[in-house]
Amino acid sequence: MANIFVVCYGGGHVAMVIPVVRDLVARGHKVTILGLTTAGSELTRARLPHLGFRNLLGYSDNVEQVLVWGEELAGEPNPLSPVPYEESVAYHGLSFADWVAAEGFEAARLGYAEKGRYGFLPVALLKRVLAEFRPDLVVTTNSPRAEWAAQVASTDLGIPSICLVNLFGGKEFRRLAQPDYADRICVINNAVKEKFEAAGCTRGQVVVTGNPAI
């Protein structure tokens, strides 16, 4: 039985992950899911237990400061949002705290002013999480931010990883098509595989699996 850690955002990304997780669980593997933003509600509807960023607050050295930053960046609660306010606060606060730890407060503040949450890359946080869960395998889709951070963290920790590519890779293609991004990159067809290999992926790194959501 393998211990597998899955990280995914919502929409088409979690739609790919759900059937894969169900199959892994049916085969007897232990699967932990970190469901980000709108993935949480979709995983709940699918009756799949999962974690959110609010479950990761204990990995911070200063939860009080994280919550202050999180509330400031998340803004006022939106009763129509599919993402619980507590989750949004934790997501913003922990991601920004990681940015501050990496580059300093002023650089993080200016970076957030320019890029918003698209500048988040909480590698240190994901390293702490993965070091505790000690998975045999990390699985993400091709989203940036926390999924990208999970891939970097798994590489740093020497944990094998897989990236499931949603359709054709989109604007993330250049970032994904690197020989050290993931041990295996799963794509929808041979045309996408050839595109990745031509861009620099190593032989055998890219595998045609189709899209589990289709």
Solvent accessible surface area in square Angstrom, and as a share of the most:
residue,aa,sasa,rsa
1,M,179,0.80
2,A,28,0.22
3,N,31,0.16
4,I,5,0.03
5,F,1,0.00
6,V,2,0.01
7,V,0,0.00
8,C,0,0.00
9,Y,14,0.05
10,G,9,0.09
11,G,42,0.41
12,G,35,0.34
13,H,35,0.16
14,V,0,0.00
15,A,37,0.29
16,M,2,0.01
17,V,2,0.01
18,I,23,0.12
19,P,49,0.31
20,V,42,0.24
21,V,2,0.01
22,R,124,0.45
23,D,66,0.34
24,L,31,0.15
25,V,80,0.46
26,A,89,0.69
27,R,170,0.62
28,G,39,0.37
29,H,53,0.24
30,K,106,0.45
31,V,30,0.17
32,T,19,0.11
33,I,3,0.02
34,L,0,0.00
35,G,2,0.02
36,L,0,0.00
37,T,33,0.19
38,T,47,0.27
39,A,0,0.00
40,G,16,0.15
41,S,34,0.22
42,E,40,0.18
43,L,0,0.00
44,T,87,0.51
45,R,172,0.63
46,A,16,0.13
47,R,217,0.79
48,L,21,0.10
49,P,116,0.73
50,H,60,0.27
51,L,44,0.22
52,G,7,0.07
53,F,0,0.00
54,R,111,0.40
55,N,87,0.45
56,L,1,0.01
57,L,36,0.18
58,G,73,0.70
59,Y,42,0.16
60,S,20,0.13
61,D,154,0.80
62,N,84,0.43
63,V,55,0.32
64,E,137,0.61
65,Q,59,0.26
66,V,2,0.01
67,L,63,0.31
68,V,83,0.48
69,W,43,0.15
70,G,0,0.00
71,E,94,0.42
72,E,125,0.56
73,L,38,0.19
74,A,26,0.20
75,G,33,0.31
76,E,155,0.69
77,P,74,0.47
78,N,89,0.45
79,P,130,0.82
80,L,161,0.80
81,S,44,0.29
82,P,83,0.52
83,V,24,0.14
84,P,57,0.36
85,Y,65,0.25
86,E,107,0.48
87,E,9,0.04
88,S,24,0.16
89,V,7,0.04
90,A,0,0.00
91,Y,5,0.02
92,H,21,0.09
93,G,0,0.00
94,L,6,0.03
95,S,1,0.01
96,F,8,0.03
97,A,23,0.18
98,D,12,0.06
99,W,26,0.09
100,V,28,0.16
101,A,88,0.68
102,A,79,0.61
103,E,109,0.49
104,G,32,0.30
105,F,97,0.40
106,E,91,0.41
107,A,41,0.31
108,A,0,0.00
109,R,106,0.39
110,L,99,0.49
111,G,12,0.12
112,Y,45,0.17
113,A,83,0.64
114,E,139,0.62
115,K,110,0.47
116,G,20,0.20
117,R,98,0.36
118,Y,143,0.54
119,G,19,0.18
120,F,4,0.02
121,L,67,0.33
122,P,0,0.00
123,V,27,0.16
124,A,41,0.32
125,L,1,0.01
126,L,0,0.00
127,K,67,0.28
128,R,106,0.39
129,V,0,0.00
130,L,0,0.00
131,A,55,0.43
132,E,119,0.53
133,F,59,0.25
134,R,186,0.68
135,P,10,0.06
136,D,78,0.41
137,L,41,0.20
138,V,0,0.00
139,V,7,0.04
140,T,0,0.00
141,T,0,0.00
142,N,9,0.04
143,S,8,0.05
144,P,35,0.22
145,R,26,0.10
146,A,1,0.00
147,E,0,0.00
148,W,84,0.29
149,A,0,0.00
150,A,0,0.00
151,Q,2,0.01
152,V,49,0.28
153,A,0,0.00
154,S,0,0.00
155,T,75,0.44
156,D,84,0.44
157,L,69,0.34
158,G,64,0.61
159,I,23,0.12
160,P,69,0.43
161,S,3,0.02
162,I,42,0.21
163,C,0,0.00
164,L,15,0.08
165,V,5,0.03
166,N,35,0.18
167,L,77,0.38
168,F,113,0.47
169,G,2,0.02
170,G,57,0.55
171,K,192,0.81
172,E,26,0.12
173,F,16,0.07
174,R,167,0.61
175,R,37,0.14
176,L,0,0.00
177,A,2,0.01
178,Q,78,0.35
179,P,74,0.46
180,D,105,0.55
181,Y,16,0.06
182,A,7,0.05
183,D,74,0.39
184,R,114,0.42
185,I,0,0.00
186,C,18,0.11
187,V,1,0.00
188,I,37,0.19
189,N,56,0.29
190,N,97,0.50
191,A,69,0.54
192,V,5,0.03
193,K,59,0.25
194,E,109,0.49
195,K,93,0.40
196,F,0,0.00
197,E,59,0.27
198,A,94,0.73
199,A,30,0.23
200,G,37,0.36
201,C,9,0.06
202,T,69,0.40
203,R,234,0.85
204,G,42,0.40
205,Q,7,0.03
206,V,3,0.02
207,V,58,0.33
208,V,60,0.34
209,T,79,0.46
210,G,27,0.25
211,N,16,0.08
212,P,54,0.34
213,A,52,0.40
214,I,151,0.77
